[in-house]
């Protein structure tokens, strides 16, 4: 019922938000009669703020058109490689007419970035993608708003997330021979599970696995996010945050954790900071500080755009990751696409180098939660393991902004190049893009018998 009430309120607010937008433009224009009244700029700023507080925020676009590769601008074409009911594997394909640049692009390693499915869209990692494109072929998981997925597509479970990641890894391996995987925040757990299961079956695993700010073991330095999951029962979450999608959406009737509730939770973590930010925006509009005002718009266009998550996936994540700690306890079983149940065994990973990244001031995934992966991946040679703590960085600072670009990215790039497999750099065919031909296919490794709980 709450979802229906919210949608009704949003529909009623829409014309007022549109009116506020129009009024802001009229008062801000000095050529109109209202633009010449006393305090017109202040009135325009007030209407603009009302518009932004009342408007509906749709999914943003990545908007990456070009990127600089060693000082040369190359064109970027965004396309969907694989479409799944709840996720699209999106590729950022680079093009150049410069022969030297093209040769360089073809030789660069492919990277799968697994974006969080925890409220915001994958575009939250826009800066991550743009920076990685300077030296890598980049793919990213672009999760679909669950309210747009018809009930006929079935439910989405945490096990399905793990299976998606395995499918995407195999897709890149089929093209390039192998790949590198980067997971940011929430997906560190399902990515580690996916690679573990592939290793247990004897499949080829990624060359490197980079985990950034994720809850591998939430028991270490628990944050307010972790404490909420521990202090509330599974039944509390099911009864208080799960609602059915209204009839106005393609996913009508689907049980979800609504995006608007997640957004309310985000804001509640730092309400004073958001109030101050909006007031500063109001003052910037009055002063005519267009640069600061535009920076505010860009941030909140992303921050306020949220998606619904399928209830099964969300509740299973709460139970498996934050309440039972099944990954750390070695008790996590995953059902594969073939229906077999297999135990997640990170200790079976052998040939994948491991890099973990944490922010010193991270208030979402506390210190030590991501580094716990090293204690689980005991089969990985210590010389292939590395940990980076970013001084002065919060959660978002390790994958976006100055510290990401100046500290984290150079470390990840060095780590990937250091361990990159020679088989990725096969002889390239002539062309204008960063494609290389797929290596000769090898016989698939036979799966080991599934372990059962």
C-alpha positions in Angstrom: 0.0 0.0 0.0 2.9 2.4 0.8 4.2 2.1 -2.8 0.8 3.1 -4.2 0.6 6.0 -1.8 4.1 7.2 -2.8 3.3 6.9 -6.5 0.0 8.9 -6.1 1.9 11.6 -4.2 4.6 11.7 -6.9 2.0 12.0 -9.6 0.3 14.9 -7.8 3.6 16.6 -7.3 4.7 16.4 -10.9 2.7 19.4 -12.2 3.9 21.6 -9.3 7.5 20.6 -10.0 7.0 21.5 -13.7 5.4 24.8 -12.7 8.3 25.6 -10.4 10.8 24.8 -13.2 8.9 27.2 -15.6 8.7 29.9 -12.9 12.4 29.7 -12.2 13.2 30.3 -15.8 10.8 33.2 -16.1 12.2 35.0 -13.0 15.8 34.3 -14.0 15.3 35.9 -17.4 15.9 39.6 -17.2 14.1 40.2 -20.5 10.7 39.2 -18.9 8.6 41.5 -16.8 8.9 39.2 -13.8 12.7 39.0 -14.3 12.9 42.7 -13.5 11.0 42.7 -10.2 13.0 43.2 -6.9 14.6 40.0 -5.6 13.8 38.2 -8.9 17.1 36.2 -8.7 16.2 35.0 -5.2 12.7 34.0 -6.3 14.1 32.1 -9.3 16.5 30.3 -7.0 13.7 29.3 -4.7 11.6 27.9 -7.5 14.6 26.1 -9.0 15.2 24.4 -5.6 11.5 23.4 -5.3 11.6 21.9 -8.8 14.7 19.8 -7.9 13.2 18.6 -4.7 9.9 17.6 -6.3 10.9 16.3 -9.7 11.2 12.6 -10.6 14.8 11.4 -11.2 15.1 8.9 -14.1 18.1 6.6 -14.8 21.0 8.8 -15.9 23.1 7.9 -19.0 26.8 7.2 -18.8 27.4 9.9 -21.5 31.0 8.9 -22.2 31.6 10.0 -25.8 35.4 10.2 -25.9 38.3 9.3 -23.7 42.0 10.3 -23.8 44.4 7.4 -24.3 48.0 8.7 -23.8 47.0 12.1 -25.0 45.0 11.0 -28.0 41.2 11.4 -28.0 39.4 8.2 -29.1 35.7 7.8 -29.7 33.7 5.6 -27.3 30.6 3.7 -28.5 28.4 2.2 -25.8 26.5 -0.9 -26.6 24.7 -3.9 -24.9 26.6 -7.2 -25.3 24.3 -9.5 -23.3 20.7 -8.8 -22.2 19.4 -10.7 -19.2 16.0 -10.1 -17.6 17.6 -8.2 -14.6 20.9 -7.0 -16.1 22.6 -5.9 -19.2 26.3 -6.5 -19.9 27.3 -3.1 -21.3 30.5 -2.6 -23.3 32.3 0.7 -24.0 34.0 0.1 -27.4 36.8 2.4 -28.4 37.6 3.5 -32.0 40.5 5.4 -33.5 41.9 6.1 -37.0 45.4 6.6 -35.6 47.4 3.3 -36.3 49.7 3.6 -33.3 46.8 4.3 -31.0 44.8 1.5 -32.5 47.6 -0.9 -31.9 47.8 0.2 -28.3 44.1 -0.2 -27.8 44.1 -3.7 -29.1 46.9 -4.8 -26.8 45.2 -3.5 -23.6 43.6 -6.0 -21.2 39.8 -6.5 -20.9 38.1 -5.7 -17.6 34.7 -6.6 -16.3 33.5 -4.1 -13.8 30.7 -5.5 -11.6 28.6 -2.6 -10.4 26.6 -2.6 -7.1 22.9 -3.7 -7.1 22.2 -1.8 -3.9 20.0 1.1 -4.8 21.8 3.3 -7.3 22.3 2.6 -11.0 25.6 1.5 -12.5 26.1 5.0 -13.7 27.3 5.8 -10.2 30.5 4.3 -11.5 30.8 6.7 -14.5 34.1 8.1 -13.2 35.4 4.5 -12.7 34.5 3.5 -16.2 35.9 6.7 -17.8 39.2 6.4 -16.0 39.6 2.6 -16.7 38.9 3.3 -20.4 42.3 5.1 -20.6 44.1 1.7 -20.5 41.6 -1.1 -20.7 38.7 -2.6 -22.7 35.8 -2.0 -20.3 32.6 -3.9 -19.7 30.1 -3.2 -16.9 27.0 -4.9 -15.4 24.1 -2.5 -15.8 21.3 -3.6 -13.5 17.7 -3.2 -14.5 15.1 -1.5 -12.3 13.0 -4.5 -11.0 9.8 -2.6 -11.3 10.3 -2.7 -15.1 10.7 -6.5 -15.2 7.5 -8.3 -15.9 6.5 -11.1 -13.5 6.7 -13.5 -16.5 10.5 -13.2 -16.3 10.5 -14.9 -12.8 12.2 -13.9 -9.6 15.8 -12.8 -9.1 17.8 -14.4 -6.4 21.3 -13.9 -5.0 22.2 -17.2 -6.7 21.1 -15.7 -10.0 23.4 -12.8 -9.4 26.3 -15.2 -8.9 25.3 -17.1 -12.1 25.1 -13.8 -14.1 28.7 -12.9 -13.1 30.0 -16.4 -14.1 28.2 -16.0 -17.5 29.7 -12.6 -18.1 33.2 -13.8 -17.2 32.9 -16.7 -19.6 31.7 -14.3 -22.3 34.9 -12.2 -22.0 37.0 -15.3 -21.8 35.5 -16.5 -25.0 36.5 -13.3 -26.8 39.9 -12.5 -25.3 41.1 -15.8 -23.7 40.7 -14.4 -20.2 39.9 -11.2 -18.4 40.2 -9.2 -15.2 37.3 -8.5 -12.7 36.7 -5.4 -10.6 33.9 -5.4 -8.0 32.8 -2.3 -6.2 31.0 -2.5 -2.8 28.1 -5.0 -2.6 29.2 -7.2 -5.6 32.5 -8.2 -3.9 30.6 -11.0 -2.2 28.8 -12.6 -5.2 32.0 -12.0 -7.4 34.1 -13.9 -4.9 31.5 -16.6 -4.9 31.4 -16.8 -8.7 35.1 -17.1 -9.1 35.3 -19.6 -6.2 32.7 -21.9 -7.9 34.5 -21.7 -11.2 37.8 -22.6 -9.5 36.1 -25.5 -7.7 34.9 -26.9 -11.0 38.3 -26.6 -12.6 37.2 -23.8 -14.9 39.6 -21.0 -16.0 39.3 -18.1 -13.6 40.1 -14.4 -14.2 43.7 -13.3 -14.2 43.1 -10.8 -11.4 40.3 -10.0 -9.1 40.1 -6.5 -7.6 37.7 -5.9 -4.7 36.9 -2.4 -3.5 35.0 -1.4 -0.3 32.8 -4.5 0.0 31.4 -6.6 2.9 33.4 -9.8 2.5 33.2 -10.1 6.3 30.8 -7.5 7.9 31.8 -8.6 11.4 35.0 -6.6 11.1 34.6 -2.9 12.1 30.8 -3.0 11.7 29.2 0.2 10.5 25.7 1.6 11.0 24.6 -0.3 7.8 25.9 -3.6 9.3 24.4 -2.9 12.7 20.9 -2.4 11.2 21.0 -5.7 9.5 22.1 -7.4 12.7 19.8 -5.7 15.1 16.7 -6.2 13.0 15.3 -9.7 12.3 14.8 -11.2 8.8 11.0 -11.0 9.4 11.3 -7.2 10.2 12.9 -6.5 6.8 10.3 -8.7 5.0 7.4 -7.0 6.8 8.6 -3.4 6.7 10.5 -2.7 3.5 9.0 -5.1 0.9 6.1 -3.9 -1.2 4.5 -4.8 -4.5 5.0 -2.8 -7.6 1.9 -0.7 -8.6 -0.1 -1.5 -11.7 1.3 1.4 -13.7 4.7 -0.3 -14.2 5.6 -3.4 -16.4 6.7 -5.2 -13.2 3.2 -4.8 -11.6 2.8 -7.2 -8.7 6.5 -8.0 -8.2 7.7 -7.9 -4.6 10.5 -5.4 -4.3 12.5 -3.2 -2.0 11.4 0.1 -3.5 14.0 2.7 -4.5 12.3 5.5 -2.7 12.7 3.7 0.6 16.4 3.1 -0.2 16.8 6.8 -1.0 15.2 7.8 2.3 17.7 5.6 4.0 20.7 7.1 2.2 19.6 10.7 3.1 18.9 9.6 6.8 22.5 8.6 7.2 23.7 12.2 6.7 20.7 14.6 6.8 22.6 17.7 7.9 25.0 17.3 5.0 22.2 17.2 2.4 20.4 20.2 4.0 23.6 22.2 3.8 24.2 21.1 0.2 20.8 22.3 -0.9 21.1 25.6 0.9 24.6 26.1 -0.7 23.0 25.4 -4.1 20.3 28.1 -3.4 23.0 30.6 -2.5 25.1 29.6 -5.6 22.0 30.4 -7.8 21.6 33.8 -6.2 25.3 34.6 -6.7 25.2 33.3 -10.3 27.9 30.7 -9.5 26.9 28.5 -12.4 29.9 26.1 -12.0 29.0 25.2 -8.4 25.3 25.0 -9.2 25.9 22.6 -12.1 28.2 20.4 -9.9 25.3 20.2 -7.4 22.9 19.2 -10.2 25.2 16.5 -11.6 25.7 14.9 -8.2 22.1 14.8 -7.2 20.9 13.8 -10.6 22.9 10.6 -9.9 22.3 10.4 -6.2 18.5 10.8 -6.4 18.1 8.2 -9.2 17.4 4.9 -7.6 16.0 1.5 -8.6 13.8 -1.2 -7.1 15.5 -4.5 -6.1 13.7 -7.8 -6.3 12.6 -8.9 -2.8 14.2 -12.3 -3.0 17.6 -11.0 -3.9 17.5 -8.2 -1.2 16.3 -10.5 1.6 18.7 -13.3 0.7 21.6 -10.8 0.7 20.6 -9.5 4.2 20.3 -13.1 5.5 23.4 -14.6 3.7 25.8 -11.7 3.9 24.9 -9.6 7.0 23.2 -12.0 9.4 24.6 -15.5 8.9 28.0 -14.4 7.5 28.0 -17.5 5.3 30.9 -16.5 3.1 33.2 -16.0 6.1 31.9 -19.1 7.9 32.3 -21.3 4.8 28.6 -22.3 4.8 27.3 -20.7 1.7 25.7 -22.9 -0.9 24.7 -21.6 -4.3 22.3 -23.2 -6.8 23.7 -23.1 -10.3 21.7 -22.6 -13.6 21.7 -26.4 -13.9 19.9 -26.7 -10.5 23.0 -28.2 -8.7 23.9 -26.9 -5.3 27.6 -26.2 -4.8 29.5 -25.0 -1.7 31.4 -21.7 -2.1 35.1 -22.4 -1.4 37.4 -19.4 -1.9 40.3 -21.5 -0.8 40.0 -23.4 -4.2 41.1 -20.2 -6.1 44.7 -20.7 -7.3 45.6 -18.8 -10.5 43.8 -15.5 -9.8 45.7 -12.6 -8.3 43.9 -10.7 -5.6 43.9 -6.9 -4.9 41.7 -5.4 -2.1 41.0 -1.7 -1.7 39.6 0.1 1.3 39.0 3.7 2.3 40.3 4.8 5.6 37.1 6.7 6.4 34.6 4.3 4.8 31.4 4.4 6.8 29.6 1.8 4.7 32.1 -1.1 4.5 34.3 -0.7 7.6 38.1 -1.3 7.8 39.0 -4.9 7.3 35.8 -6.1 5.8 37.2 -6.2 2.2 40.7 -7.2 3.3 39.1 -10.3 4.8 39.2 -11.8 1.3 42.9 -12.5 1.8 42.1 -14.8 4.7 39.6 -16.7 2.7 41.6 -17.1 -0.5 44.3 -19.2 1.1 45.1 -21.0 -2.2 46.3 -17.8 -3.9 50.1 -17.3 -3.6 51.0 -14.5 -1.1 53.1 -12.9 -3.8 49.9 -12.5 -5.9 48.0 -10.8 -3.1 48.0 -7.0 -2.3 46.0 -4.7 -0.1 45.6 -0.9 -0.5 44.2 1.4 2.1 43.4 4.9 0.8 44.2 7.5 3.4 41.5 10.2 3.8 39.0 8.4 1.5 35.4 7.6 2.3 33.3 5.0 0.5 32.8 6.9 -2.7 36.3 8.2 -2.8 37.9 4.9 -3.6 36.0 4.6 -7.0 35.2 8.2 -7.9 36.9 11.6 -7.6 40.5 12.7 -7.2 41.7 10.0 -4.9 40.3 7.4 -7.2 42.0 8.9 -10.2 45.4 9.8 -8.5 45.8 6.9 -6.0 43.6 3.9 -6.6 43.5 3.7 -10.4 47.3 3.8 -10.9 47.6 1.0 -8.4 44.9 -1.1 -10.1 46.5 -0.5 -13.5 49.9 -1.6 -12.3 48.4 -4.7 -10.6 46.5 -5.7 -13.8 49.5 -5.2 -16.1 51.8 -7.1 -13.7 49.7 -10.2 -13.8 48.2 -9.9 -17.2 48.2 -13.2 -19.2 50.1 -13.2 -22.5 47.3 -15.1 -24.1 45.2 -12.0 -24.1 47.5 -10.2 -26.4 46.9 -12.3 -29.5 47.9 -11.0 -33.0 45.2 -8.5 -34.0 43.4 -8.2 -37.3 43.2 -4.8 -39.0 40.3 -2.6 -37.9 39.4 0.7 -36.4 38.3 -0.6 -32.9 39.9 -2.2 -29.9 38.7 -5.7 -30.8 41.0 -8.6 -31.1 40.1 -12.0 -32.4 39.1 -14.8 -30.0 41.8 -17.3 -29.4 41.4 -20.9 -30.5 38.9 -22.6 -28.3 40.2 -25.2 -25.8 38.2 -28.1 -24.6 36.1 -27.1 -21.7 37.1 -28.3 -18.3 34.8 -31.0 -16.9 32.9 -29.9 -13.8 33.7 -31.6 -10.6 30.8 -33.3 -8.7 28.8 -30.7 -6.8 29.2 -30.5 -3.1 26.0 -30.7 -1.2 25.2 -29.2 2.2 
